[in-house]
Each structure stands twice: as C-alpha cells, then as structure tokens.
Amino acid sequence: MTKPADGEGQRLVRRRAVRGAVVGGAVGAVWPLGGVIGLVPPELVEPFARWWWLGVPVLLACSAVGTWIGMRFGRTDGIREAALEPGETVLSAYAVRPPVVDGRPTRPTELDRFELRMTNRGLQLWDGPGRLWSHPWSEVRLTTVKGSLLLVHHGDQEIAELLPVPETIGWDALLLGARRLRAASAR
C-alpha cells in the first residue's frame, strides 16, 4: 500500500477521508428515506406515522454504513492524490479490471478496485489504495486487441492486460491522449 510520507500528504488523505465520510453518511441517511417514501402508498402513511421511531435504527445503521464506505473511498482518493509528484496532474482515470488476478478470472462486477490513471507525466495502475506501477510516457506503449483488451508495454515487456469497466467503453480517447502525451514527452 502506498502511503504519503510527508505531513501535507497525510493531511490531504485525512481531509478526503472526512469529506467522504460526511457525504457517505448523508447519502446513507437520506437514501432509505427516499426509498421508503417512494414505495409506501399514501393511504398507509397516516396509520404508520405514529410508529416513525421504529425507522430511526434503520436510518442510523444505513448512515453508519454510508459513513464507513464514504471514508474508505475518500481515503483511497486522498492516497492517490498525495502520491502525485509536484506539478503532476491527473488528466483522466479509467475503471479497469485485469482478465486474471491471482490465477482466477475477474468478474465484470468488480468495480472500483483497479484504476488506470493518465497524468501529464505518465501512466499509473492502482489497486485500491496501492499503486502497482507508474511509468513515464516515454517508456510506455499502448495497443488494443479487438478494441476491448488494452495491452500496456514497458520497453519490450508487456506489463498489463486490462479490460474496461463497464465493458462497453472503448479505448479510443485513451489511445489518442497517450499518443499525444508520448510525442510531447519525446520532445
């Protein structure tokens, strides 16, 4: 797992985690209300209005789960931002999945685990809060197989095979951007 070493990076991670927890907790508290209001017929609202307090534990539980999930996503986002070099900017990020992890095929439902990030300086692959690799544009070459499988080459070695999530997304924008950034880094 990549952890920022400096104090400013740690503060960024904490701020992102707190922001994610607040947003996640708010969404967790409001989401069940919206679902219940939409599902309950108006004629049943009046008889059950005096039992409103039974919904409080459900709201608290949903809010707690939302807070925990939001904090995890915020922390991961903070770690990824803190790992950027000074002057490095994220241009785009793609949810991806390798076809095989630890000898097992991955499922299309494994969302938000792997992220391919294009920066103005290079290409990065993240697995949650851990950076798997980062290479400058001058050393990376990208190709596709049948428009869906992205092959990432570093020198003569293939370092990654990636599928987009969702699978309907194509790699055209990524390939065009990579070609331009690689040409700019060669100058």
N, C-alpha and C positions, 0 to 999 in steps of 0.2 A: 504494500500500500504506500502511495506517495503522500508524504506529509510535508507541509511547508516548514522550513527551518526558522525563518525569521518571524519576529513579533507581528509585523504588519500582515503577513500571510495568515498567521493564526487568528488575528482579529477579523480578517476577511472571512475565514471559514466560520468563525463564531457568528458573525453578522448574518451570513447566508443561512446558517442553521436556525437562528432565531427567527428570521424572516419566513423561512419555510415552515417552521413550527406554528407561527401565528396564522399564516394563510391556511395551512393544513387543518389546524384546529377550527378555524372559522368555517371552512368548507365542510368539515366533518360534522359540525353542529347544525349547519343550515341544510345540508343535503337530505337528512331524514325528514326534516320538516316539509321540504318541497315534495318529497315522495309521498308522505302521508296525506298532505293536503290534496294532492292530485288524485289519490286513489280512493279517498273516503267520500262517499256520496253526501251531498249537502244535508239530506234528511237525517243522516246518522251523526252529524256533528253535534247537534244540540243534546242528545241523550248522553253522549260521552264527554261533553265539555267539563262536567264536574269531576271527571277522573283524569284531568290533564297531568297531575303529578306523577302518574304511572309512566309517562313518557320521559321524565327527567333522567332516570338512569340510562335509558337508551341514548338520549342526546349526549350525556356525559361520556358514555362508552364510545360513541361514534366520534366525538370531539377528541378524546384521548387517542384513538387510533389515527385520526387525521393529523393530529399534532406529531405523533411519532413518525408517520410516513413523510409528512412535510419536512420534519427536521432531518431525516435521512437524505431526502432529495436535496435539500438546501446545503447540507454538509458536503455531499458529493460535488455539487456545483461549485461550492467555495473552494474545495481542494483542487478542482480542475482549473479554476481561475487563478488561484495562487501559484500554480505550477508554471504559469506563463512567464517567459523571460521579459525583462524590461523592453518595452516597445513592441512586443508581440501582441497581435490582435487576432481573435477568433473570427474568421470570415464566414464559416458555416459549420454545422455539425450534422451528422447523419446517424440515425439509429441503425445499427448493423448487427448481424449475427454470423459467426463462422459456421460453415456447414457441420463441422465436427469439433467438439470440445471434450477433452479427456477421453477420447476414443468413442464417444457417444454422439449421435446426430443431435443437433439442436432443433428446437421447435420454433415455428414462426410466432408463437405466443410469448417467447422470452423477450419482452420489451424492456427497454431502458437499462439493460445490463451493459451492452457494448456500445461505444460511441466512437465514430471516426470524426476527428476534428481537423478542419483545414484552417491553418493560420497563415499569416502573411510570410512566415518563415519556413513552414514545413507541414508535415502530416503527422498526426498523433492518433494512436489507438488506445482507448481506455476501457477497462473492465471495472465498472463501478467506480470507486474512488482510486483505483490503482492504474497508473499509466503503464501499459505493456511495452510500448516503444514510441519513439519520436525521432523523425529523420528530416533533415533539411530537404528542400525541393530539388536541389542539385543532385541528390543521391537517390531520389525516388522516381520510379516509373510505374504508371498505372495502365492496365489493359482490362478488357472485359471479355467474358466468354458468353456468347449468345445473349448479350445485353443484360444479363442478370447477375452473373458472378463476377465480382471485382477482384482482380489479382494485383497485389502490391509487390513490386520488386525493389530490392535494395541492392544495387550493383548487379551481380549475376544471380543472386538468390531470390527466390520467392518467399516473402516473409508473412504474407497473409492472403487468405481466400475469404471474401466477405460477401454476404447476401444482404440486400436492403431490407429494412423493416418499415412499413409493410412491403411485400414483395412486388407491388405494382409500381413502385418508384423506380425510375431509371437512373442511370449514372451519367447522363449527358452533361448536366451542369457541372458535376464534379470533375469530369474529364476535361471539359473546356477550361475551367478555372485552374486545374492543375497544370495544363499545358501552358497557360499564360504565366502562372507564377514560376514555373520551372524555367521558362525563357527569360523572365525578368531576373531570376537569381543567377543565370549564366552570364549576365552582362557585368 
